[in-house]
């Protein structure tokens, strides 16, 4: 009984720490999408959990093992899907008037400098998939396919 109480407190403490981290991040970086996420952003998060997250162990295996040409197509799909989701996110940060947008509750970056700072936080999620995409498209090892012999 005592052990379950401690485990319950530890779990609450963990969730509380995560909430505090999220609150610190949203206040420090003025990220309106995590303060009050709109439905379209939640759908992006769902796709990230369902499609992108499972890709990471598969890609890690393929790249560390080496010689896995089959990773080319999944890597291209991952890169394009990730970059595509970043376009509306980055445009929202750059173009949205957060003081007038009711869905954000007036929260968000107010100055151009704050907008650029927030964009710089999200930019690696665009640039790294772009580098992966270019690597997969330009690397001769992944471009050439071995022709299978018919028996």
MDTraj code that builds the backbone (N, CA, C; nanometers):
import mdtraj as md
import numpy as np

residues = "UNK UNK UNK UNK UNK UNK UNK UNK UNK UNK UNK UNK UNK UNK UNK UNK UNK UNK UNK UNK UNK UNK UNK UNK UNK UNK UNK UNK UNK UNK UNK UNK UNK UNK UNK UNK UNK UNK UNK UNK UNK UNK UNK UNK UNK UNK UNK UNK UNK UNK UNK UNK UNK UNK UNK UNK UNK UNK UNK UNK UNK UNK UNK UNK UNK UNK UNK UNK UNK UNK UNK UNK UNK UNK UNK UNK UNK UNK UNK UNK UNK UNK UNK UNK UNK UNK UNK UNK UNK UNK UNK UNK UNK UNK UNK UNK UNK UNK UNK UNK UNK UNK UNK UNK UNK UNK UNK UNK UNK UNK UNK UNK UNK UNK UNK UNK UNK UNK UNK UNK UNK UNK UNK UNK UNK UNK UNK UNK UNK UNK UNK UNK UNK UNK UNK UNK UNK UNK UNK UNK UNK UNK UNK UNK UNK UNK UNK UNK UNK UNK UNK".split()
xyz = np.array([
    [0.0819, -0.1192, 0.0000],
    [0.0000, 0.0000, 0.0000],
    [0.0863, 0.1255, 0.0000],
    [0.1867, 0.1229, 0.0857],
    [0.2750, 0.2382, 0.0936],
    [0.3503, 0.2577, -0.0378],
    [0.3895, 0.1452, -0.1001],
    [0.4613, 0.1530, -0.2273],
    [0.3750, 0.2125, -0.3373],
    [0.2451, 0.1784, -0.3379],
    [0.1567, 0.2329, -0.4415],
    [0.1333, 0.3818, -0.4206],
    [0.1317, 0.4249, -0.2942],
    [0.1179, 0.5687, -0.2677],
    [0.2405, 0.6442, -0.3185],
    [0.3574, 0.5868, -0.2917],
    [0.4798, 0.6510, -0.3398],
    [0.4824, 0.6552, -0.4914],
    [0.4421, 0.5449, -0.5538],
    [0.4389, 0.5410, -0.6996],
    [0.3398, 0.6434, -0.7528],
    [0.2258, 0.6579, -0.6849],
    [0.1261, 0.7567, -0.7263],
    [0.1806, 0.8976, -0.7161],
    [0.2531, 0.9242, -0.6066],
    [0.3125, 1.0573, -0.5894],
    [0.4201, 1.0827, -0.6941],
    [0.5005, 0.9795, -0.7210],
    [0.6064, 0.9949, -0.8209],
    [0.5455, 1.0211, -0.9582],
    [0.4356, 0.9518, -0.9890],
    [0.3689, 0.9724, -1.1175],
    [0.3108, 1.1126, -1.1254],
    [0.2464, 1.1565, -1.0181],
    [0.1928, 1.2923, -1.0162],
    [0.3041, 1.3940, -1.0301],
    [0.4134, 1.3671, -0.9625],
    [0.5264, 1.4578, -0.9692],
    [0.5814, 1.4652, -1.1117],
    [0.5876, 1.3515, -1.1783],
    [0.6369, 1.3485, -1.3172],
    [0.5454, 1.4296, -1.4087],
    [0.4122, 1.4080, -1.3974],
    [0.3171, 1.4839, -1.4795],
    [0.3222, 1.6321, -1.4464],
    [0.3391, 1.6618, -1.3176],
    [0.3475, 1.8013, -1.2755],
    [0.4723, 1.8674, -1.3331],
    [0.5822, 1.7943, -1.3332],
    [0.7063, 1.8472, -1.3905],
    [0.6910, 1.8720, -1.5406],
    [0.6234, 1.7800, -1.6093],
    [0.6008, 1.7989, -1.7534],
    [0.5118, 1.9202, -1.7797],
    [0.4080, 1.9378, -1.6969],
    [0.3211, 2.0554, -1.7124],
    [0.3984, 2.1841, -1.6859],
    [0.4831, 2.1808, -1.5833],
    [0.5643, 2.2983, -1.5531],
    [0.6621, 2.3288, -1.6662],
    [0.7196, 2.2241, -1.7254],
    [0.8105, 2.2435, -1.8385],
    [0.7357, 2.3036, -1.9574],
    [0.6152, 2.2524, -1.9850],
    [0.5349, 2.3075, -2.0941],
    [0.4982, 2.4528, -2.0662],
    [0.4593, 2.4817, -1.9438],
    [0.4232, 2.6194, -1.9087],
    [0.5438, 2.7120, -1.9232],
    [0.6602, 2.6666, -1.8760],
    [0.7818, 2.7478, -1.8900],
    [0.8116, 2.7734, -2.0375],
    [0.8041, 2.6669, -2.1196],
    [0.8339, 2.6804, -2.2622],
    [0.7375, 2.7779, -2.3294],
    [0.6086, 2.7619, -2.3055],
    [0.5103, 2.8476, -2.3731],
    [0.5233, 2.9932, -2.3300],
    [0.5592, 3.0163, -2.2054],
    [0.5781, 3.1542, -2.1603],
    [0.7092, 3.2122, -2.2122],
    [0.8142, 3.1334, -2.2085],
    [0.9462, 3.1817, -2.2494],
    [0.9531, 3.2063, -2.4003],
    [0.8992, 3.1135, -2.4790],
    [0.9094, 3.1223, -2.6240],
    [0.7836, 3.1780, -2.6893],
    [0.6807, 3.2036, -2.6089],
    [0.5539, 3.2605, -2.6575],
    [0.4940, 3.1765, -2.7709],
    [0.4892, 3.0458, -2.7480],
    [0.4391, 2.9521, -2.8482],
    [0.2885, 2.9348, -2.8307],
    [0.2075, 2.9979, -2.9158],
    [0.0619, 2.9903, -2.9009],
    [0.0065, 2.8528, -2.9369],
    [0.0790, 2.7767, -3.0178],
    [0.0284, 2.6464, -3.0581],
    [0.0314, 2.5460, -2.9432],
    [0.1208, 2.5634, -2.8505],
    [0.1226, 2.4742, -2.7348],
    [0.0475, 2.5324, -2.6164],
    [0.0220, 2.6630, -2.6173],
    [-0.0573, 2.7234, -2.5101],
    [-0.2030, 2.6838, -2.5249],
    [-0.2548, 2.6990, -2.6451],
    [-0.3942, 2.6690, -2.6739],
    [-0.3996, 2.6085, -2.8141],
    [-0.3664, 2.4787, -2.8270],
    [-0.3512, 2.4201, -2.9605],
    [-0.4825, 2.4138, -3.0392],
    [-0.4814, 2.4679, -3.1612],
    [-0.6000, 2.4552, -3.2472],
    [-0.6139, 2.3111, -3.2977],
    [-0.7299, 2.2790, -3.3498],
    [-0.7576, 2.1425, -3.3944],
    [-0.6608, 2.0974, -3.5034],
    [-0.6280, 2.1859, -3.5969],
    [-0.5377, 2.1461, -3.7050],
    [-0.4006, 2.1086, -3.6500],
    [-0.3559, 2.1773, -3.5452],
    [-0.2265, 2.1458, -3.4856],
    [-0.2329, 2.0119, -3.4122],
    [-0.3451, 1.9848, -3.3460],
    [-0.3631, 1.8557, -3.2787],
    [-0.3606, 1.7419, -3.3807],
    [-0.4172, 1.7660, -3.4980],
    [-0.4136, 1.6616, -3.6011],
    [-0.2709, 1.6371, -3.6490],
    [-0.1892, 1.7420, -3.6543],
    [-0.0478, 1.7244, -3.6886],
    [0.0232, 1.6416, -3.5824],
    [-0.0068, 1.6684, -3.4554],
    [0.0545, 1.5924, -3.3468],
    [0.0139, 1.4455, -3.3537],
    [-0.1122, 1.4203, -3.3880],
    [-0.1593, 1.2829, -3.4034],
    [-0.0817, 1.2121, -3.5146],
    [-0.0668, 1.2784, -3.6284],
    [0.0088, 1.2191, -3.7391],
    [0.1543, 1.1956, -3.7000],
    [0.2090, 1.2854, -3.6222],
    [0.3467, 1.2691, -3.5766],
    [0.3600, 1.1438, -3.4897],
    [0.2649, 1.1233, -3.3998],
    [0.2691, 1.0048, -3.3135],
    [0.2480, 0.8761, -3.3922],
    [0.1572, 0.8784, -3.4890],
    [0.1218, 0.7567, -3.5616],
    [0.2217, 0.7231, -3.6726],
    [0.2717, 0.8235, -3.7437],
    [0.3558, 0.7966, -3.8597],
    [0.5039, 0.8285, -3.8378],
    [0.5326, 0.9434, -3.7821],
    [0.6722, 0.9848, -3.7711],
    [0.7458, 0.9130, -3.6589],
    [0.6853, 0.9018, -3.5429],
    [0.7519, 0.8390, -3.4290],
    [0.7936, 0.6947, -3.4574],
    [0.7086, 0.6110, -3.5180],
    [0.7531, 0.4750, -3.5505],
    [0.8669, 0.4707, -3.6542],
    [0.8809, 0.5759, -3.7311],
    [0.9875, 0.5795, -3.8311],
    [1.1257, 0.5852, -3.7668],
    [1.1387, 0.6502, -3.6516],
    [1.2704, 0.6722, -3.5913],
    [1.3457, 0.5429, -3.5598],
    [1.2862, 0.4437, -3.4918],
    [1.3638, 0.3212, -3.4679],
    [1.3965, 0.2456, -3.5965],
    [1.3048, 0.2481, -3.6924],
    [1.3294, 0.1817, -3.8199],
    [1.4462, 0.2484, -3.8927],
    [1.4446, 0.3798, -3.8983],
    [1.5525, 0.4534, -3.9653],
    [1.6846, 0.4370, -3.8904],
    [1.6781, 0.4385, -3.7575],
    [1.7998, 0.4191, -3.6784],
    [1.8621, 0.2844, -3.7114],
    [1.7801, 0.1810, -3.7167],
    [1.8283, 0.0484, -3.7531],
    [1.8920, 0.0502, -3.8918],
    [1.8217, 0.1065, -3.9883],
    [1.8691, 0.1054, -4.1271],
    [2.0007, 0.1808, -4.1432],
    [2.0126, 0.2962, -4.0781],
    [2.1337, 0.3761, -4.0954],
    [2.2517, 0.3189, -4.0178],
    [2.2260, 0.2633, -3.8986],
    [2.3375, 0.2056, -3.8228],
    [2.3824, 0.0728, -3.8817],
    [2.2905, -0.0055, -3.9331],
    [2.3271, -0.1321, -3.9967],
    [2.4030, -0.1043, -4.1255],
    [2.3561, -0.0060, -4.2005],
    [2.4193, 0.0281, -4.3278],
    [2.3763, -0.0685, -4.4375],
    [2.3863, -0.0229, -4.5589],
    [2.3536, -0.1074, -4.6723],
    [2.2052, -0.1321, -4.6924],
    [2.1208, -0.0615, -4.6245],
    [1.9757, -0.0824, -4.6341],
    [1.9170, 0.0169, -4.7338],
    [1.9147, -0.0237, -4.8576],
    [1.8614, 0.0662, -4.9608],
    [1.7109, 0.0845, -4.9496],
    [1.6435, -0.0061, -4.8819],
    [1.4988, 0.0012, -4.8679],
    [1.4544, 0.1218, -4.7853],
    [1.5474, 0.1853, -4.7134],
    [1.5107, 0.3004, -4.6301],
    [1.4848, 0.4250, -4.7150],
    [1.5244, 0.4228, -4.8404],
    [1.5104, 0.5412, -4.9258],
    [1.3660, 0.5899, -4.9338],
    [1.2740, 0.5034, -4.9697],
    [1.1339, 0.5448, -4.9849],
    [1.0725, 0.5895, -4.8521],
    [1.0877, 0.5130, -4.7423],
    [1.0332, 0.5639, -4.6147],
    [1.0966, 0.6963, -4.5714],
    [1.2253, 0.7148, -4.5980],
    [1.2920, 0.8400, -4.5597],
    [1.2386, 0.9569, -4.6419],
    [1.2128, 0.9349, -4.7685],
    [1.1569, 1.0407, -4.8536],
    [1.0158, 1.0752, -4.8068],
    [0.9350, 0.9737, -4.7767],
    [0.7983, 0.9980, -4.7286],
    [0.8016, 1.0745, -4.5964],
    [0.8875, 1.0311, -4.5039],
    [0.8998, 1.0996, -4.3753],
    [0.9409, 1.2453, -4.3949],
    [1.0415, 1.2684, -4.4771],
    [1.0927, 1.4039, -4.4979],
    [0.9858, 1.4960, -4.5547],
    [0.9190, 1.4509, -4.6583],
    [0.8179, 1.5341, -4.7239],
    [0.7002, 1.5602, -4.6297],
    [0.6567, 1.4576, -4.5571],
    [0.5439, 1.4756, -4.4656],
    [0.5797, 1.5727, -4.3535],
    [0.6982, 1.5607, -4.2988],
    [0.7406, 1.6500, -4.1901],
    [0.7535, 1.7934, -4.2389],
    [0.8178, 1.8123, -4.3530],
    [0.8343, 1.9476, -4.4072],
    [0.6988, 2.0087, -4.4413],
    [0.6073, 1.9283, -4.4903],
    [0.4743, 1.9781, -4.5257],
    [0.3995, 2.0279, -4.4028],
    [0.4112, 1.9573, -4.2907],
    [0.3425, 2.0031, -4.1700],
    [0.4045, 2.1304, -4.1141],
    [0.5320, 2.1526, -4.1419],
    [0.5974, 2.2732, -4.0888],
    [0.5582, 2.3994, -4.1646],
    [0.5138, 2.3877, -4.2865],
    [0.4780, 2.5063, -4.3647],
    [0.3644, 2.5845, -4.2979],
    [0.2499, 2.5225, -4.2617],
    [0.1452, 2.6019, -4.1938],
    [0.1871, 2.6488, -4.0548],
    [0.2695, 2.5711, -3.9867],
    [0.3146, 2.6121, -3.8536],
    [0.4003, 2.7376, -3.8633],
    [0.4990, 2.7351, -3.9511],
    [0.5884, 2.8503, -3.9662],
    [0.5140, 2.9716, -4.0217],
    [0.4203, 2.9484, -4.1154],
    [0.3449, 3.0632, -4.1673],
    [0.2539, 3.1232, -4.0617],
    [0.2012, 3.0397, -3.9735],
    [0.1202, 3.0922, -3.8635],
    [0.2043, 3.1834, -3.7755],
    [0.3240, 3.1381, -3.7418],
    [0.4118, 3.2200, -3.6577],
    [0.4507, 3.3501, -3.7260],
    [0.4672, 3.3452, -3.8548],
    [0.5137, 3.4626, -3.9278],
    [0.4008, 3.5601, -3.9605],
    [0.2817, 3.5093, -3.9944],
    [0.1776, 3.5953, -4.0504],
    [0.0553, 3.6205, -3.9608],
    [0.0318, 3.5353, -3.8619],
    [-0.0898, 3.5475, -3.7804],
    [-0.0839, 3.6699, -3.6885],
    [-0.1983, 3.7375, -3.6757],
    [-0.2102, 3.8479, -3.5804],
    [-0.2687, 3.7896, -3.4519],
    [-0.1827, 3.7522, -3.3591],
    [-0.2243, 3.6809, -3.2390],
    [-0.3071, 3.7668, -3.1447],
    [-0.2931, 3.8979, -3.1538],
    [-0.3719, 3.9841, -3.0656],
    [-0.5195, 3.9828, -3.1049],
    [-0.5498, 3.9568, -3.2315],
    [-0.6887, 3.9572, -3.2784],
    [-0.7470, 3.8176, -3.2970],
    [-0.6610, 3.7162, -3.3065],
    [-0.7083, 3.5800, -3.3306],
    [-0.7686, 3.5228, -3.2030],
    [-0.8978, 3.4949, -3.2061],
    [-0.9670, 3.4477, -3.0859],
    [-0.9228, 3.3071, -3.0466],
    [-0.8840, 3.2253, -3.1441],
    [-0.8480, 3.0873, -3.1118],
    [-0.7198, 3.0780, -3.0298],
    [-0.6370, 3.1801, -3.0295],
    [-0.5131, 3.1787, -2.9518],
    [-0.5251, 3.2584, -2.8223],
    [-0.6375, 3.3180, -2.7979],
    [-0.6585, 3.3919, -2.6747],
    [-0.5660, 3.5109, -2.6577],
    [-0.5237, 3.5690, -2.7680],
    [-0.4350, 3.6845, -2.7613],
    [-0.2933, 3.6510, -2.7178],
    [-0.2644, 3.5212, -2.7069],
    [-0.1304, 3.4790, -2.6657],
    [-0.0466, 3.4492, -2.7886],
    [0.0784, 3.4841, -2.7820],
    [0.1680, 3.4573, -2.8921],
    [0.2731, 3.5646, -2.9032],
    [0.3617, 3.5493, -2.9984],
    [0.4675, 3.6492, -3.0147],
    [0.4086, 3.7831, -3.0568],
    [0.4615, 3.8886, -3.0002],
    [0.4087, 4.0221, -3.0309],
    [0.5021, 4.1023, -3.1217],
    [0.6306, 4.0800, -3.1107],
    [0.7264, 4.1544, -3.1936],
    [0.7807, 4.0633, -3.3030],
    [0.8378, 4.1252, -3.4038],
    [0.8966, 4.0478, -3.5126],
    [1.0134, 3.9638, -3.4613],
    [1.0892, 4.0188, -3.3663],
    [1.2007, 3.9448, -3.3068],
    [1.1512, 3.8188, -3.2354],
    [1.0398, 3.8296, -3.1613],
    [0.9821, 3.7132, -3.0937],
    [0.9338, 3.6095, -3.1944],
    [0.8781, 3.6556, -3.3059],
    [0.8335, 3.5631, -3.4110],
    [0.9522, 3.4885, -3.4710],
    [1.0589, 3.5606, -3.5004],
    [1.1772, 3.4960, -3.5578],
    [1.2406, 3.3981, -3.4599],
    [1.2398, 3.4335, -3.3331],
    [1.2945, 3.3452, -3.2311],
    [1.2142, 3.2154, -3.2248],
    [1.0813, 3.2259, -3.2278],
    [0.9954, 3.1082, -3.2248],
    [1.0131, 3.0248, -3.3520],
    [1.0249, 3.0908, -3.4646],
    [1.0493, 3.0191, -3.5901],
    [1.1817, 2.9438, -3.5834],
    [1.2826, 3.0047, -3.5207],
    [1.4130, 2.9381, -3.5102],
    [1.4057, 2.8118, -3.4246],
    [1.3114, 2.8058, -3.3316],
    [1.2937, 2.6856, -3.2508],
    [1.2390, 2.5719, -3.3372],
    [1.1477, 2.6036, -3.4270],
    [1.0842, 2.5025, -3.5122],
    [1.1638, 2.4735, -3.6405],
    [1.2515, 2.5604, -3.6801],
    [1.3218, 2.5464, -3.8076],
    [1.4017, 2.4160, -3.8218],
    [1.4666, 2.3637, -3.7178],
    [1.5370, 2.2353, -3.7348],
    [1.4451, 2.1222, -3.7792],
    [1.3166, 2.1294, -3.7410],
    [1.2209, 2.0261, -3.7823],
    [1.1870, 2.0367, -3.9310],
    [1.2275, 2.1444, -3.9928],
    [1.2153, 2.1587, -4.1380],
    [1.3492, 2.1278, -4.2059],
    [1.4569, 2.1806, -4.1505],
    [1.5881, 2.1682, -4.2146],
    [1.6447, 2.0265, -4.2122],
    [1.6311, 1.9572, -4.1005],
    [1.6855, 1.8209, -4.0926],
    [1.6144, 1.7266, -4.1907],
    [1.4804, 1.7272, -4.1990],
    [1.4165, 1.6455, -4.3029],
    [1.4548, 1.6899, -4.4452],
    [1.4774, 1.8198, -4.4649],
    [1.5207, 1.8664, -4.5972],
    [1.6571, 1.8085, -4.6323],
    [1.7480, 1.8080, -4.5375],
    [1.8807, 1.7494, -4.5601],
    [1.8682, 1.5998, -4.5887],
    [1.7842, 1.5304, -4.5122],
    [1.7619, 1.3876, -4.5352],
    [1.7034, 1.3633, -4.6737],
    [1.6076, 1.4448, -4.7141],
    [1.5467, 1.4314, -4.8467],
    [1.6499, 1.4504, -4.9566],
    [1.7288, 1.5560, -4.9472],
    [1.8313, 1.5807, -5.0485],
    [1.9344, 1.4687, -5.0518],
    [1.9698, 1.4183, -4.9337],
    [2.0648, 1.3076, -4.9258],
    [2.0095, 1.1849, -4.9967],
    [1.8840, 1.1526, -4.9719],
    [1.8227, 1.0347, -5.0338],
    [1.8063, 1.0511, -5.1849],
    [1.7805, 1.1736, -5.2293],
    [1.7610, 1.1966, -5.3723],
    [1.8925, 1.2070, -5.4485],
    [1.9994, 1.2547, -5.3835],
    [2.1244, 1.2807, -5.4530],
    [2.2306, 1.1725, -5.4352],
    [2.2259, 1.0971, -5.3288],
    [2.3282, 0.9970, -5.3023],
    [2.3177, 0.8841, -5.4043],
    [2.4245, 0.8587, -5.4798],
    [2.4171, 0.7548, -5.5835],
    [2.3899, 0.6155, -5.5268],
    [2.4316, 0.5899, -5.4040],
    [2.4074, 0.4580, -5.3451],
    [2.2580, 0.4321, -5.3314],
    [2.1836, 0.5320, -5.2872],
    [2.0402, 0.5146, -5.2675],
    [1.9612, 0.5355, -5.3965],
    [2.0203, 0.6024, -5.4945],
    [1.9503, 0.6261, -5.6212],
    [1.9461, 0.5006, -5.7065],
    [2.0559, 0.4280, -5.7116],
    [2.0602, 0.3113, -5.8000],
    [1.9965, 0.1920, -5.7320],
    [1.9171, 0.1220, -5.8090],
    [1.8532, 0.0019, -5.7564],
    [1.9136, -0.1188, -5.8257],
    [1.9353, -0.2227, -5.7466],
    [1.9858, -0.3456, -5.8047],
    [1.8718, -0.4137, -5.8784],
    [1.9024, -0.4611, -5.9951],
    [1.8000, -0.5343, -6.0708],
    [1.8005, -0.6777, -6.0237],
    [1.6834, -0.7253, -5.9906],
    [1.6715, -0.8614, -5.9393],
    [1.6656, -0.9581, -6.0561],
    [1.7324, -1.0697, -6.0364],
    [1.7338, -1.1734, -6.1397],
    [1.6049, -1.2547, -6.1312],
    [1.5487, -1.2824, -6.2471],
    [1.4293, -1.3660, -6.2524],
    [1.4730, -1.5105, -6.2638],
    [1.4053, -1.5944, -6.1887],
    [1.4394, -1.7380, -6.1932],
    [1.3518, -1.8105, -6.2891],
])
top = md.Topology()
chain = top.add_chain()
for i, resn in enumerate(residues, 1):
    res = top.add_residue(resn, chain, resSeq=i)
    for name in ("N", "CA", "C"):
        top.add_atom(name, md.element.get_by_symbol(name[0]), res)
traj = md.Trajectory(xyz[None], top)
